[in-house]
């Protein structure tokens, strides 16, 4: 080997070890940076004219387990989905209230029941008649409050869908730009590791919204598809469309045109069911809250309200009431129509005929809604009948419940049990999803950057650097000797 070759080999060794030290330092510095993948310097022997010319840096590779990354992204989607569903069901349970809590549906019902019993025992007592009015209005107010809470949750979900769609579109647009940059940089032979880290972080962001499947293309390009098969990125980014709704009412649904669905590049897609391409992340969960979970919860409240109305407007219960007219409870002051059940829990009111604050009279609770004058104050027959109507078993006319006869208390108990069971199930699924995400994240971290190992490698590289520097010093000494000999 000539002195020139030796010098060139040593210089290439210095350059390679310097690049290795830079990459290892970057690994240590970014050990906890989200989306950062461990780098390694790829080296090969430099050959010129069949003769070794030292070492050459052929590229920078990212150490990445794509299968583990894909599993962790699916777990991230599932965690977001289960979290939103669990939070909503916990909110519904809180709105209805636990039986032992003040202000719960059970507590309001118990107070109304007790007021009827006390008034039937002392029908001449104005205070006890007023107790019926107060507790009946409280019961109606409780159903109205729960309705408002559910509809507020639907409106919040609708706004969040708009936010998620906006975030999805902006992230996809940035991914398209990164693909263009990566193609350009890769063709020029430049290090694209930082751009790949940035792209991985963006794909992770998308995977919280919808579960994604990543397909690698040439020149460091990727294509993205949802787990349901919709194209997110294939050359150009797809554009999601959604229109938020300012006010959400119980009767508004996507099928009837009151609420917006989702479009991808102008084409409408299902937001529920097996054909939906967006299920599994926060976007699908928000649609489930708005269009399924909240609608189901509202339907159960409306069934309770309907049963309450029909119990106290049954034929023969109050002989003084007009046929077909409203009973003790009304639909916003009017008689209830079975075809207008949706949202009834939010419209339920006490009949003004018995409410002194609205021009009514307490004696009509004792003498009948149609009574024009006060009857014998000791007659508690109607009050006893009203209590019997509340506690008696009758068939349930609303869908969503197992057919059969129930008292009003049993129906209310069934609603609370159903809500609690769904909340517990959702909470269990959320815990499992969170545990799976944590396990996969920890496993990914274990396969990532080991700072101790990186520091050991850095010490080895330091020795290699010193060895190459020693070769250069030796070559320099040899050249000095030759110069002196020539003189």
PyMOL commands that set and color helices and strands:
alter all, ss='L'
color gray80, all
select helices_A, chain A and resi 3-29+66-96+105-121+126-187+193-209+282-311+338-340+344-347+352-354+356-358+363-367+381-391+408-446+451-486
alter helices_A, ss='H'
color red, helices_A
select strands_A, chain A and resi 38-48+51-63+212-216+222-226+231-233+240-241+262-264+267-269+329-331+348-350+394-395+405-406
alter strands_A, ss='S'
color yellow, strands_A
deselect
rebuild
show_as cartoon
